Amino acid sequence: MSDDGEHELSRKRALLATLPFLFLGIADVVLLLEWGLDPLWGFMILPPILFVSVLAWLAFRGGFVRDRTGDPDGQ
């Protein structure tokens, strides 16, 4: 079992790992809106971007990624 400090660290690391992808997705939506496309297109691609970002955060936080890479410290 792990203590709360380790959970906080893994949450922070998960957030730091997924932020670039979230920022790229949001930048894509902003770029589409700046090009003058219908705002509906921006809102159509925003939910999948958020969904995948949340899935990535959960994978990093829960250790799924560490368990699949064969990291010996992941025990």
PQR file with spaces between the fields and no chain letter, atoms N, CA, C, O and H, PARSE charges and radii, in Angstrom:
ATOM       1  N    MET     1       0.837   -1.181    0.000 -0.4000 1.5000
ATOM       2  CA   MET     1       0.000    0.000    0.000 -0.0000 2.0000
ATOM       3  C    MET     1       0.881    1.243    0.000  0.5500 1.7000
ATOM       4  O    MET     1       2.005    1.221    0.502 -0.5500 1.4000
ATOM       5  N    SER     2       0.365    2.315   -0.561 -0.4000 1.5000
ATOM       6  CA   SER     2       1.125    3.556   -0.606 -0.0000 2.0000
ATOM       7  C    SER     2       0.429    4.620    0.229  0.5500 1.7000
ATOM       8  O    SER     2      -0.773    4.556    0.486 -0.5500 1.4000
ATOM       9  H    SER     2      -0.548    2.334   -0.969  0.4000 1.0000
ATOM      10  N    ASP     3       1.214    5.585    0.638 -0.4000 1.5000
ATOM      11  CA   ASP     3       0.660    6.644    1.467 -0.0000 2.0000
ATOM      12  C    ASP     3       0.084    7.761    0.608  0.5500 1.7000
ATOM      13  O    ASP     3       0.182    7.731   -0.619 -0.5500 1.4000
ATOM      14  H    ASP     3       2.190    5.637    0.429  0.4000 1.0000
ATOM      15  N    ASP     4      -0.525    8.758    1.273 -0.4000 1.5000
ATOM      16  CA   ASP     4      -1.181    9.850    0.543 -0.0000 2.0000
ATOM      17  C    ASP     4      -0.189   10.722   -0.199  0.5500 1.7000
ATOM      18  O    ASP     4      -0.527   11.286   -1.239 -0.5500 1.4000
ATOM      19  H    ASP     4      -0.605    8.783    2.270  0.4000 1.0000
ATOM      20  N    GLY     5       1.031   10.847    0.311 -0.4000 1.5000
ATOM      21  CA   GLY     5       2.036   11.657   -0.366 -0.0000 2.0000
ATOM      22  C    GLY     5       2.374   11.115   -1.737  0.5500 1.7000
ATOM      23  O    GLY     5       2.599   11.878   -2.676 -0.5500 1.4000
ATOM      24  H    GLY     5       1.306   10.389    1.157  0.4000 1.0000
ATOM      25  N    GLU     6       2.412    9.797   -1.854 -0.4000 1.5000
ATOM      26  CA   GLU     6       2.698    9.192   -3.144 -0.0000 2.0000
ATOM      27  C    GLU     6       1.541    9.406   -4.111  0.5500 1.7000
ATOM      28  O    GLU     6       1.763    9.595   -5.307 -0.5500 1.4000
ATOM      29  H    GLU     6       2.229    9.177   -1.091  0.4000 1.0000
ATOM      30  N    HIS     7       0.302    9.378   -3.606 -0.4000 1.5000
ATOM      31  CA   HIS     7      -0.843    9.636   -4.471 -0.0000 2.0000
ATOM      32  C    HIS     7      -0.828   11.072   -4.973  0.5500 1.7000
ATOM      33  O    HIS     7      -1.130   11.332   -6.137 -0.5500 1.4000
ATOM      34  H    HIS     7       0.121    9.225   -2.634  0.4000 1.0000
ATOM      35  N    GLU     8      -0.476   12.000   -4.095 -0.4000 1.5000
ATOM      36  CA   GLU     8      -0.398   13.399   -4.523 -0.0000 2.0000
ATOM      37  C    GLU     8       0.670   13.570   -5.589  0.5500 1.7000
ATOM      38  O    GLU     8       0.473   14.296   -6.563 -0.5500 1.4000
ATOM      39  H    GLU     8      -0.230   11.788   -3.149  0.4000 1.0000
ATOM      40  N    LEU     9       1.799   12.905   -5.404 -0.4000 1.5000
ATOM      41  CA   LEU     9       2.877   13.003   -6.374 -0.0000 2.0000
ATOM      42  C    LEU     9       2.452   12.409   -7.710  0.5500 1.7000
ATOM      43  O    LEU     9       2.734   12.987   -8.760 -0.5500 1.4000
ATOM      44  H    LEU     9       1.960   12.315   -4.612  0.4000 1.0000
ATOM      45  N    SER    10       1.782   11.269   -7.685 -0.4000 1.5000
ATOM      46  CA   SER    10       1.371   10.658   -8.942 -0.0000 2.0000
ATOM      47  C    SER    10       0.281   11.485   -9.622  0.5500 1.7000
ATOM      48  O    SER    10       0.225   11.537  -10.851 -0.5500 1.4000
ATOM      49  H    SER    10       1.553   10.800   -6.832  0.4000 1.0000
ATOM      50  N    ARG    11      -0.573   12.122   -8.851 -0.4000 1.5000
ATOM      51  CA   ARG    11      -1.584   13.003   -9.459 -0.0000 2.0000
ATOM      52  C    ARG    11      -0.923   14.199  -10.123  0.5500 1.7000
ATOM      53  O    ARG    11      -1.303   14.607  -11.221 -0.5500 1.4000
ATOM      54  H    ARG    11      -0.528   12.080   -7.853  0.4000 1.0000
ATOM      55  N    LYS    12       0.072   14.753   -9.443 -0.4000 1.5000
ATOM      56  CA   LYS    12       0.773   15.908  -10.001 -0.0000 2.0000
ATOM      57  C    LYS    12       1.538   15.506  -11.255  0.5500 1.7000
ATOM      58  O    LYS    12       1.518   16.228  -12.252 -0.5500 1.4000
ATOM      59  H    LYS    12       0.381   14.422   -8.552  0.4000 1.0000
ATOM      60  N    ARG    13       2.206   14.369  -11.212 -0.4000 1.5000
ATOM      61  CA   ARG    13       2.946   13.892  -12.381 -0.0000 2.0000
ATOM      62  C    ARG    13       1.997   13.576  -13.529  0.5500 1.7000
ATOM      63  O    ARG    13       2.323   13.833  -14.688 -0.5500 1.4000
ATOM      64  H    ARG    13       2.222   13.783  -10.402  0.4000 1.0000
ATOM      65  N    ALA    14       0.832   13.025  -13.222 -0.4000 1.5000
ATOM      66  CA   ALA    14      -0.155   12.728  -14.262 -0.0000 2.0000
ATOM      67  C    ALA    14      -0.647   14.021  -14.902  0.5500 1.7000
ATOM      68  O    ALA    14      -0.800   14.099  -16.121 -0.5500 1.4000
ATOM      69  H    ALA    14       0.567   12.817  -12.281  0.4000 1.0000
ATOM      70  N    LEU    15      -0.890   15.023  -14.086 -0.4000 1.5000
ATOM      71  CA   LEU    15      -1.331   16.311  -14.623 -0.0000 2.0000
ATOM      72  C    LEU    15      -0.265   16.927  -15.517  0.5500 1.7000
ATOM      73  O    LEU    15      -0.565   17.440  -16.594 -0.5500 1.4000
ATOM      74  H    LEU    15      -0.765   14.960  -13.095  0.4000 1.0000
ATOM      75  N    LEU    16       0.979   16.872  -15.061 -0.4000 1.5000
ATOM      76  CA   LEU    16       2.066   17.435  -15.861 -0.0000 2.0000
ATOM      77  C    LEU    16       2.275   16.658  -17.163  0.5500 1.7000
ATOM      78  O    LEU    16       2.694   17.235  -18.167 -0.5500 1.4000
ATOM      79  H    LEU    16       1.223   16.455  -14.186  0.4000 1.0000
ATOM      80  N    ALA    17       1.992   15.374  -17.151 -0.4000 1.5000
ATOM      81  CA   ALA    17       2.160   14.568  -18.366 -0.0000 2.0000
ATOM      82  C    ALA    17       1.046   14.809  -19.376  0.5500 1.7000
ATOM      83  O    ALA    17       1.276   14.713  -20.582 -0.5500 1.4000
ATOM      84  H    ALA    17       1.652   14.906  -16.336  0.4000 1.0000
ATOM      85  N    THR    18      -0.147   15.118  -18.904 -0.4000 1.5000
ATOM      86  CA   THR    18      -1.276   15.279  -19.834 -0.0000 2.0000
ATOM      87  C    THR    18      -1.535   16.724  -20.243  0.5500 1.7000
ATOM      88  O    THR    18      -2.238   16.963  -21.225 -0.5500 1.4000
ATOM      89  H    THR    18      -0.333   15.197  -17.924  0.4000 1.0000
ATOM      90  N    LEU    19      -0.992   17.682  -19.523 -0.4000 1.5000
ATOM      91  CA   LEU    19      -1.236   19.088  -19.863 -0.0000 2.0000
ATOM      92  C    LEU    19      -0.816   19.464  -21.285  0.5500 1.7000
ATOM      93  O    LEU    19      -1.573   20.167  -21.954 -0.5500 1.4000
ATOM      94  H    LEU    19      -0.420   17.489  -18.725  0.4000 1.0000
ATOM      95  N    PRO    20       0.339   19.040  -21.779 -0.5600 1.5000
ATOM      96  CA   PRO    20       0.680   19.433  -23.161  0.2800 2.0000
ATOM      97  C    PRO    20      -0.347   18.972  -24.189  0.5500 1.7000
ATOM      98  O    PRO    20      -0.659   19.706  -25.127 -0.5500 1.4000
ATOM      99  N    PHE    21      -0.868   17.773  -24.020 -0.4000 1.5000
ATOM     100  CA   PHE    21      -1.860   17.269  -24.967 -0.0000 2.0000
ATOM     101  C    PHE    21      -3.175   18.038  -24.850  0.5500 1.7000
ATOM     102  O    PHE    21      -3.830   18.316  -25.854 -0.5500 1.4000
ATOM     103  H    PHE    21      -0.614   17.177  -23.258  0.4000 1.0000
ATOM     104  N    LEU    22      -3.549   18.375  -23.636 -0.4000 1.5000
ATOM     105  CA   LEU    22      -4.763   19.161  -23.437 -0.0000 2.0000
ATOM     106  C    LEU    22      -4.598   20.551  -24.050  0.5500 1.7000
ATOM     107  O    LEU    22      -5.511   21.053  -24.705 -0.5500 1.4000
ATOM     108  H    LEU    22      -3.016   18.150  -22.820  0.4000 1.0000
ATOM     109  N    PHE    23      -3.440   21.170  -23.841 -0.4000 1.5000
ATOM     110  CA   PHE    23      -3.196   22.493  -24.415 -0.0000 2.0000
ATOM     111  C    PHE    23      -3.175   22.453  -25.942  0.5500 1.7000
ATOM     112  O    PHE    23      -3.665   23.377  -26.591 -0.5500 1.4000
ATOM     113  H    PHE    23      -2.698   20.762  -23.309  0.4000 1.0000
ATOM     114  N    LEU    24      -2.613   21.393  -26.519 -0.4000 1.5000
ATOM     115  CA   LEU    24      -2.633   21.271  -27.977 -0.0000 2.0000
ATOM     116  C    LEU    24      -4.055   21.131  -28.502  0.5500 1.7000
ATOM     117  O    LEU    24      -4.395   21.714  -29.532 -0.5500 1.4000
ATOM     118  H    LEU    24      -2.215   20.642  -25.992  0.4000 1.0000
ATOM     119  N    GLY    25      -4.881   20.373  -27.814 -0.4000 1.5000
ATOM     120  CA   GLY    25      -6.265   20.214  -28.234 -0.0000 2.0000
ATOM     121  C    GLY    25      -7.051   21.510  -28.146  0.5500 1.7000
ATOM     122  O    GLY    25      -7.816   21.848  -29.049 -0.5500 1.4000
ATOM     123  H    GLY    25      -4.606   19.899  -26.978  0.4000 1.0000
ATOM     124  N    ILE    26      -6.856   22.231  -27.054 -0.4000 1.5000
ATOM     125  CA   ILE    26      -7.560   23.504  -26.895 -0.0000 2.0000
ATOM     126  C    ILE    26      -7.043   24.525  -27.902  0.5500 1.7000
ATOM     127  O    ILE    26      -7.817   25.325  -28.426 -0.5500 1.4000
ATOM     128  H    ILE    26      -6.234   21.956  -26.321  0.4000 1.0000
ATOM     129  N    ALA    27      -5.735   24.503  -28.178 -0.4000 1.5000
ATOM     130  CA   ALA    27      -5.183   25.403  -29.191 -0.0000 2.0000
ATOM     131  C    ALA    27      -5.765   25.089  -30.564  0.5500 1.7000
ATOM     132  O    ALA    27      -5.983   25.995  -31.368 -0.5500 1.4000
ATOM     133  H    ALA    27      -5.106   23.853  -27.752  0.4000 1.0000
ATOM     134  N    ASP    28      -6.014   23.823  -30.832 -0.4000 1.5000
ATOM     135  CA   ASP    28      -6.633   23.437  -32.098 -0.0000 2.0000
ATOM     136  C    ASP    28      -8.040   24.015  -32.209  0.5500 1.7000
ATOM     137  O    ASP    28      -8.427   24.518  -33.263 -0.5500 1.4000
ATOM     138  H    ASP    28      -5.836   23.087  -30.178  0.4000 1.0000
ATOM     139  N    VAL    29      -8.800   23.944  -31.126 -0.4000 1.5000
ATOM     140  CA   VAL    29     -10.152   24.511  -31.127 -0.0000 2.0000
ATOM     141  C    VAL    29     -10.092   26.019  -31.339  0.5500 1.7000
ATOM     142  O    VAL    29     -10.868   26.569  -32.120 -0.5500 1.4000
ATOM     143  H    VAL    29      -8.486   23.535  -30.269  0.4000 1.0000
ATOM     144  N    VAL    30      -9.181   26.683  -30.653 -0.4000 1.5000
ATOM     145  CA   VAL    30      -9.041   28.140  -30.808 -0.0000 2.0000
ATOM     146  C    VAL    30      -8.633   28.484  -32.240  0.5500 1.7000
ATOM     147  O    VAL    30      -9.138   29.446  -32.819 -0.5500 1.4000
ATOM     148  H    VAL    30      -8.550   26.236  -30.019  0.4000 1.0000
ATOM     149  N    LEU    31      -7.725   27.700  -32.804 -0.4000 1.5000
ATOM     150  CA   LEU    31      -7.299   27.951  -34.181 -0.0000 2.0000
ATOM     151  C    LEU    31      -8.461   27.800  -35.162  0.5500 1.7000
ATOM     152  O    LEU    31      -8.611   28.596  -36.089 -0.5500 1.4000
ATOM     153  H    LEU    31      -7.315   26.919  -32.334  0.4000 1.0000
ATOM     154  N    LEU    32      -9.271   26.780  -34.950 -0.4000 1.5000
ATOM     155  CA   LEU    32     -10.440   26.603  -35.821 -0.0000 2.0000
ATOM     156  C    LEU    32     -11.392   27.790  -35.717  0.5500 1.7000
ATOM     157  O    LEU    32     -11.927   28.261  -36.721 -0.5500 1.4000
ATOM     158  H    LEU    32      -9.149   26.133  -34.197  0.4000 1.0000
ATOM     159  N    LEU    33     -11.594   28.262  -34.505 -0.4000 1.5000
ATOM     160  CA   LEU    33     -12.493   29.405  -34.325 -0.0000 2.0000
ATOM     161  C    LEU    33     -11.896   30.682  -34.896  0.5500 1.7000
ATOM     162  O    LEU    33     -12.632   31.524  -35.411 -0.5500 1.4000
ATOM     163  H    LEU    33     -11.159   27.880  -33.689  0.4000 1.0000
ATOM     164  N    GLU    34     -10.573   30.847  -34.818 -0.4000 1.5000
ATOM     165  CA   GLU    34      -9.919   32.032  -35.378 -0.0000 2.0000
ATOM     166  C    GLU    34      -9.955   32.028  -36.900  0.5500 1.7000
ATOM     167  O    GLU    34      -9.973   33.094  -37.516 -0.5500 1.4000
ATOM     168  H    GLU    34      -9.975   30.163  -34.400  0.4000 1.0000
ATOM     169  N    TRP    35      -9.967   30.855  -37.515 -0.4000 1.5000
ATOM     170  CA   TRP    35     -10.047   30.775  -38.960 -0.0000 2.0000
ATOM     171  C    TRP    35     -11.424   31.138  -39.481  0.5500 1.7000
ATOM     172  O    TRP    35     -11.620   31.279  -40.688 -0.5500 1.4000
ATOM     173  H    TRP    35      -9.952   29.989  -37.015  0.4000 1.0000
ATOM     174  N    GLY    36     -12.362   31.287  -38.590 -0.4000 1.5000
ATOM     175  CA   GLY    36     -13.684   31.700  -39.004 -0.0000 2.0000
ATOM     176  C    GLY    36     -14.634   30.566  -39.305  0.5500 1.7000
ATOM     177  O    GLY    36     -15.696   30.783  -39.888 -0.5500 1.4000
ATOM     178  H    GLY    36     -12.203   31.173  -37.610  0.4000 1.0000
ATOM     179  N    LEU    37     -14.269   29.360  -38.918 -0.4000 1.5000
ATOM     180  CA   LEU    37     -15.191   28.240  -39.118 -0.0000 2.0000
ATOM     181  C    LEU    37     -16.374   28.378  -38.172  0.5500 1.7000
ATOM     182  O    LEU    37     -16.324   29.115  -37.187 -0.5500 1.4000
ATOM     183  H    LEU    37     -13.405   29.184  -38.445  0.4000 1.0000
ATOM     184  N    ASP    38     -17.409   27.675  -38.484 -0.4000 1.5000
ATOM     185  CA   ASP    38     -18.596   27.676  -37.644 -0.0000 2.0000
ATOM     186  C    ASP    38     -18.218   27.222  -36.229  0.5500 1.7000
ATOM     187  O    ASP    38     -17.576   26.182  -36.082 -0.5500 1.4000
ATOM     188  H    ASP    38     -17.450   27.076  -39.284  0.4000 1.0000
ATOM     189  N    PRO    39     -18.595   27.964  -35.192 -0.5600 1.5000
ATOM     190  CA   PRO    39     -18.232   27.574  -33.821  0.2800 2.0000
ATOM     191  C    PRO    39     -18.706   26.181  -33.423  0.5500 1.7000
ATOM     192  O    PRO    39     -18.175   25.584  -32.487 -0.5500 1.4000
ATOM     193  N    LEU    40     -19.693   25.670  -34.125 -0.4000 1.5000
ATOM     194  CA   LEU    40     -20.164   24.324  -33.824 -0.0000 2.0000
ATOM     195  C    LEU    40     -19.063   23.286  -34.031  0.5500 1.7000
ATOM     196  O    LEU    40     -19.008   22.290  -33.309 -0.5500 1.4000
ATOM     197  H    LEU    40     -20.125   26.155  -34.885  0.4000 1.0000
ATOM     198  N    TRP    41     -18.186   23.513  -35.013 -0.4000 1.5000
ATOM     199  CA   TRP    41     -17.084   22.577  -35.249 -0.0000 2.0000
ATOM     200  C    TRP    41     -16.134   22.551  -34.055  0.5500 1.7000
ATOM     201  O    TRP    41     -15.638   21.492  -33.672 -0.5500 1.4000
ATOM     202  H    TRP    41     -18.230   24.322  -35.599  0.4000 1.0000
ATOM     203  N    GLY    42     -15.888   23.702  -33.480 -0.4000 1.5000
ATOM     204  CA   GLY    42     -15.021   23.754  -32.303 -0.0000 2.0000
ATOM     205  C    GLY    42     -15.615   22.991  -31.143  0.5500 1.7000
ATOM     206  O    GLY    42     -14.902   22.285  -30.430 -0.5500 1.4000
ATOM     207  H    GLY    42     -16.291   24.562  -33.792  0.4000 1.0000
ATOM     208  N    PHE    43     -16.902   23.124  -30.948 -0.4000 1.5000
ATOM     209  CA   PHE    43     -17.544   22.427  -29.837 -0.0000 2.0000
ATOM     210  C    PHE    43     -17.774   20.944  -30.137  0.5500 1.7000
ATOM     211  O    PHE    43     -18.008   20.155  -29.222 -0.5500 1.4000
ATOM     212  H    PHE    43     -17.481   23.697  -31.527  0.4000 1.0000
ATOM     213  N    MET    44     -17.708   20.567  -31.408 -0.4000 1.5000
ATOM     214  CA   MET    44     -17.831   19.152  -31.745 -0.0000 2.0000
ATOM     215  C    MET    44     -16.543   18.387  -31.445  0.5500 1.7000
ATOM     216  O    MET    44     -16.594   17.211  -31.088 -0.5500 1.4000
ATOM     217  H    MET    44     -17.517   21.209  -32.152  0.4000 1.0000
ATOM     218  N    ILE    45     -15.387   19.044  -31.587 -0.4000 1.5000
ATOM     219  CA   ILE    45     -14.141   18.334  -31.326 -0.0000 2.0000
ATOM     220  C    ILE    45     -13.648   18.514  -29.893  0.5500 1.7000
ATOM     221  O    ILE    45     -12.738   17.803  -29.466 -0.5500 1.4000
ATOM     222  H    ILE    45     -15.345   20.000  -31.877  0.4000 1.0000
ATOM     223  N    LEU    46     -14.223   19.443  -29.150 -0.4000 1.5000
ATOM     224  CA   LEU    46     -13.784   19.659  -27.774 -0.0000 2.0000
ATOM     225  C    LEU    46     -14.095   18.479  -26.847  0.5500 1.7000
ATOM     226  O    LEU    46     -13.218   18.108  -26.066 -0.5500 1.4000
ATOM     227  H    LEU    46     -14.962   20.020  -29.497  0.4000 1.0000
ATOM     228  N    PRO    47     -15.284   17.867  -26.881 -0.5600 1.5000
ATOM     229  CA   PRO    47     -15.532   16.727  -25.975  0.2800 2.0000
ATOM     230  C    PRO    47     -14.584   15.542  -26.170  0.5500 1.7000
ATOM     231  O    PRO    47     -14.141   14.971  -25.174 -0.5500 1.4000
ATOM     232  N    PRO    48     -14.247   15.142  -27.406 -0.5600 1.5000
ATOM     233  CA   PRO    48     -13.267   14.048  -27.521  0.2800 2.0000
ATOM     234  C    PRO    48     -11.891   14.423  -26.984  0.5500 1.7000
ATOM     235  O    PRO    48     -11.198   13.580  -26.415 -0.5500 1.4000
ATOM     236  N    ILE    49     -11.491   15.674  -27.157 -0.4000 1.5000
ATOM     237  CA   ILE    49     -10.203   16.123  -26.635 -0.0000 2.0000
ATOM     238  C    ILE    49     -10.203   16.032  -25.115  0.5500 1.7000
ATOM     239  O    ILE    49      -9.243   15.541  -24.522 -0.5500 1.4000
ATOM     240  H    ILE    49     -12.054   16.359  -27.619  0.4000 1.0000
ATOM     241  N    LEU    50     -11.259   16.496  -24.491 -0.4000 1.5000
ATOM     242  CA   LEU    50     -11.349   16.428  -23.032 -0.0000 2.0000
ATOM     243  C    LEU    50     -11.432   14.990  -22.547  0.5500 1.7000
ATOM     244  O    LEU    50     -10.822   14.640  -21.536 -0.5500 1.4000
ATOM     245  H    LEU    50     -12.039   16.896  -24.973  0.4000 1.0000
ATOM     246  N    PHE    51     -12.181   14.154  -23.257 -0.4000 1.5000
ATOM     247  CA   PHE    51     -12.341   12.761  -22.871 -0.0000 2.0000
ATOM     248  C    PHE    51     -11.005   12.018  -22.909  0.5500 1.7000
ATOM     249  O    PHE    51     -10.664   11.296  -21.972 -0.5500 1.4000
ATOM     250  H    PHE    51     -12.677   14.439  -24.077  0.4000 1.0000
ATOM     251  N    VAL    52     -10.257   12.198  -23.988 -0.4000 1.5000
ATOM     252  CA   VAL    52      -8.967   11.522  -24.113 -0.0000 2.0000
ATOM     253  C    VAL    52      -7.981   12.066  -23.084  0.5500 1.7000
ATOM     254  O    VAL    52      -7.165   11.308  -22.560 -0.5500 1.4000
ATOM     255  H    VAL    52     -10.535   12.785  -24.749  0.4000 1.0000
ATOM     256  N    SER    53      -8.037   13.348  -22.788 -0.4000 1.5000
ATOM     257  CA   SER    53      -7.157   13.922  -21.775 -0.0000 2.0000
ATOM     258  C    SER    53      -7.459   13.339  -20.392  0.5500 1.7000
ATOM     259  O    SER    53      -6.541   13.048  -19.626 -0.5500 1.4000
ATOM     260  H    SER    53      -8.700   13.964  -23.214  0.4000 1.0000
ATOM     261  N    VAL    54      -8.726   13.172  -20.077 -0.4000 1.5000
ATOM     262  CA   VAL    54      -9.098   12.576  -18.796 -0.0000 2.0000
ATOM     263  C    VAL    54      -8.671   11.110  -18.742  0.5500 1.7000
ATOM     264  O    VAL    54      -8.187   10.652  -17.707 -0.5500 1.4000
ATOM     265  H    VAL    54      -9.473   13.409  -20.699  0.4000 1.0000
ATOM     266  N    LEU    55      -8.842   10.370  -19.834 -0.4000 1.5000
ATOM     267  CA   LEU    55      -8.384    8.977  -19.864 -0.0000 2.0000
ATOM     268  C    LEU    55      -6.873    8.887  -19.677  0.5500 1.7000
ATOM     269  O    LEU    55      -6.388    8.009  -18.964 -0.5500 1.4000
ATOM     270  H    LEU    55      -9.236   10.742  -20.674  0.4000 1.0000
ATOM     271  N    ALA    56      -6.135    9.780  -20.308 -0.4000 1.5000
ATOM     272  CA   ALA    56      -4.679    9.781  -20.146 -0.0000 2.0000
ATOM     273  C    ALA    56      -4.301   10.100  -18.704  0.5500 1.7000
ATOM     274  O    ALA    56      -3.395    9.479  -18.147 -0.5500 1.4000
ATOM     275  H    ALA    56      -6.529   10.493  -20.887  0.4000 1.0000
ATOM     276  N    TRP    57      -4.986   11.058  -18.100 -0.4000 1.5000
ATOM     277  CA   TRP    57      -4.700   11.404  -16.707 -0.0000 2.0000
ATOM     278  C    TRP    57      -4.966   10.211  -15.790  0.5500 1.7000
ATOM     279  O    TRP    57      -4.177    9.921  -14.891 -0.5500 1.4000
ATOM     280  H    TRP    57      -5.722   11.561  -18.552  0.4000 1.0000
ATOM     281  N    LEU    58      -6.074    9.529  -16.022 -0.4000 1.5000
ATOM     282  CA   LEU    58      -6.385    8.351  -15.208 -0.0000 2.0000
ATOM     283  C    LEU    58      -5.345    7.253  -15.400  0.5500 1.7000
ATOM     284  O    LEU    58      -4.973    6.578  -14.440 -0.5500 1.4000
ATOM     285  H    LEU    58      -6.715    9.764  -16.753  0.4000 1.0000
ATOM     286  N    ALA    59      -4.874    7.068  -16.628 -0.4000 1.5000
ATOM     287  CA   ALA    59      -3.869    6.038  -16.895 -0.0000 2.0000
ATOM     288  C    ALA    59      -2.558    6.368  -16.198  0.5500 1.7000
ATOM     289  O    ALA    59      -1.931    5.488  -15.608 -0.5500 1.4000
ATOM     290  H    ALA    59      -5.175    7.616  -17.408  0.4000 1.0000
ATOM     291  N    PHE    60      -2.142    7.620  -16.261 -0.4000 1.5000
ATOM     292  CA   PHE    60      -0.906    8.007  -15.591 -0.0000 2.0000
ATOM     293  C    PHE    60      -1.056    7.957  -14.074  0.5500 1.7000
ATOM     294  O    PHE    60      -0.157    7.487  -13.377 -0.5500 1.4000
ATOM     295  H    PHE    60      -2.652    8.334  -16.740  0.4000 1.0000
ATOM     296  N    ARG    61      -2.166    8.431  -13.567 -0.4000 1.5000
ATOM     297  CA   ARG    61      -2.374    8.475  -12.121 -0.0000 2.0000
ATOM     298  C    ARG    61      -2.485    7.081  -11.524  0.5500 1.7000
ATOM     299  O    ARG    61      -1.950    6.816  -10.448 -0.5500 1.4000
ATOM     300  H    ARG    61      -2.896    8.813  -14.133  0.4000 1.0000
ATOM     301  N    GLY    62      -3.174    6.200  -12.216 -0.4000 1.5000
ATOM     302  CA   GLY    62      -3.400    4.870  -11.683 -0.0000 2.0000
ATOM     303  C    GLY    62      -2.229    3.924  -11.851  0.5500 1.7000
ATOM     304  O    GLY    62      -2.251    2.815  -11.317 -0.5500 1.4000
ATOM     305  H    GLY    62      -3.609    6.416  -13.090  0.4000 1.0000
ATOM     306  N    GLY    63      -1.213    4.337  -12.577 -0.4000 1.5000
ATOM     307  CA   GLY    63      -0.055    3.493  -12.762 -0.0000 2.0000
ATOM     308  C    GLY    63      -0.186    2.520  -13.907  0.5500 1.7000
ATOM     309  O    GLY    63       0.671    1.653  -14.076 -0.5500 1.4000
ATOM     310  H    GLY    63      -1.195    5.238  -13.011  0.4000 1.0000
ATOM     311  N    PHE    64      -1.233    2.639  -14.700 -0.4000 1.5000
ATOM     312  CA   PHE    64      -1.421    1.729  -15.831 -0.0000 2.0000
ATOM     313  C    PHE    64      -0.244    1.825  -16.792  0.5500 1.7000
ATOM     314  O    PHE    64       0.234    0.810  -17.299 -0.5500 1.4000
ATOM     315  H    PHE    64      -1.930    3.343  -14.562  0.4000 1.0000
ATOM     316  N    VAL    65       0.218    3.028  -17.038 -0.4000 1.5000
ATOM     317  CA   VAL    65       1.321    3.230  -17.967 -0.0000 2.0000
ATOM     318  C    VAL    65       2.596    2.608  -17.403  0.5500 1.7000
ATOM     319  O    VAL    65       3.339    1.951  -18.132 -0.5500 1.4000
ATOM     320  H    VAL    65      -0.169    3.853  -16.625  0.4000 1.0000
ATOM     321  N    ARG    66       2.852    2.807  -16.129 -0.4000 1.5000
ATOM     322  CA   ARG    66       4.045    2.264  -15.489 -0.0000 2.0000
ATOM     323  C    ARG    66       4.011    0.738  -15.486  0.5500 1.7000
ATOM     324  O    ARG    66       5.036    0.098  -15.719 -0.5500 1.4000
ATOM     325  H    ARG    66       2.249    3.341  -15.536  0.4000 1.0000
ATOM     326  N    ASP    67       2.847    0.153  -15.227 -0.4000 1.5000
ATOM     327  CA   ASP    67       2.726   -1.294  -15.177 -0.0000 2.0000
ATOM     328  C    ASP    67       2.978   -1.931  -16.537  0.5500 1.7000
ATOM     329  O    ASP    67       3.493   -3.047  -16.601 -0.5500 1.4000
ATOM     330  H    ASP    67       2.015    0.674  -15.038  0.4000 1.0000
ATOM     331  N    ARG    68       2.633   -1.261  -17.610 -0.4000 1.5000
ATOM     332  CA   ARG    68       2.769   -1.825  -18.957 -0.0000 2.0000
ATOM     333  C    ARG    68       4.178   -1.665  -19.516  0.5500 1.7000
ATOM     334  O    ARG    68       4.545   -2.368  -20.457 -0.5500 1.4000
ATOM     335  H    ARG    68       2.214   -0.355  -17.559  0.4000 1.0000
ATOM     336  N    THR    69       4.971   -0.759  -18.957 -0.4000 1.5000
ATOM     337  CA   THR    69       6.308   -0.546  -19.493 -0.0000 2.0000
ATOM     338  C    THR    69       7.329   -1.468  -18.865  0.5500 1.7000
ATOM     339  O    THR    69       8.474   -1.506  -19.316 -0.5500 1.4000
ATOM     340  H    THR    69       4.673   -0.188  -18.193  0.4000 1.0000
ATOM     341  N    GLY    70       6.960   -2.200  -17.859 -0.4000 1.5000
ATOM     342  CA   GLY    70       7.887   -3.116  -17.222 -0.0000 2.0000
ATOM     343  C    GLY    70       8.850   -2.442  -16.277  0.5500 1.7000
ATOM     344  O    GLY    70       9.938   -2.961  -16.025 -0.5500 1.4000
ATOM     345  H    GLY    70       6.030   -2.169  -17.492  0.4000 1.0000
ATOM     346  N    ASP    71       8.473   -1.303  -15.753 -0.4000 1.5000
ATOM     347  CA   ASP    71       9.313   -0.580  -14.807 -0.0000 2.0000
ATOM     348  C    ASP    71       9.469   -1.415  -13.530  0.5500 1.7000
ATOM     349  O    ASP    71       8.462   -1.752  -12.906 -0.5500 1.4000
ATOM     350  H    ASP    71       7.589   -0.881  -15.958  0.4000 1.0000
ATOM     351  N    PRO    72      10.689   -1.756  -13.125 -0.5600 1.5000
ATOM     352  CA   PRO    72      10.855   -2.595  -11.943  0.2800 2.0000
ATOM     353  C    PRO    72      10.445   -1.888  -10.647  0.5500 1.7000
ATOM     354  O    PRO    72      10.162   -2.551   -9.649 -0.5500 1.4000
ATOM     355  N    ASP    73      10.411   -0.554  -10.653 -0.4000 1.5000
ATOM     356  CA   ASP    73      10.017    0.182   -9.460 -0.0000 2.0000
ATOM     357  C    ASP    73       8.512    0.264   -9.309  0.5500 1.7000
ATOM     358  O    ASP    73       8.034    0.788   -8.303 -0.5500 1.4000
ATOM     359  H    ASP    73      10.641   -0.016  -11.463  0.4000 1.0000
ATOM     360  N    GLY    74       7.754   -0.226  -10.258 -0.4000 1.5000
ATOM     361  CA   GLY    74       6.314   -0.102  -10.248 -0.0000 2.0000
ATOM     362  C    GLY    74       5.610   -1.136   -9.387  0.5500 1.7000
ATOM     363  O    GLY    74       4.411   -1.356   -9.560 -0.5500 1.4000
ATOM     364  H    GLY    74       8.142   -0.652  -11.076  0.4000 1.0000
ATOM     365  N    GLN    75       6.309   -1.771   -8.476 -0.4000 1.5000
ATOM     366  CA   GLN    75       5.704   -2.811   -7.651 -0.0000 2.0000
ATOM     367  C    GLN    75       5.002   -2.246   -6.463  0.5500 1.7000
ATOM     368  O    GLN    75       4.439   -2.995   -5.665 -0.5500 1.4000
ATOM     369  H    GLN    75       7.283   -1.593   -8.336  0.4000 1.0000
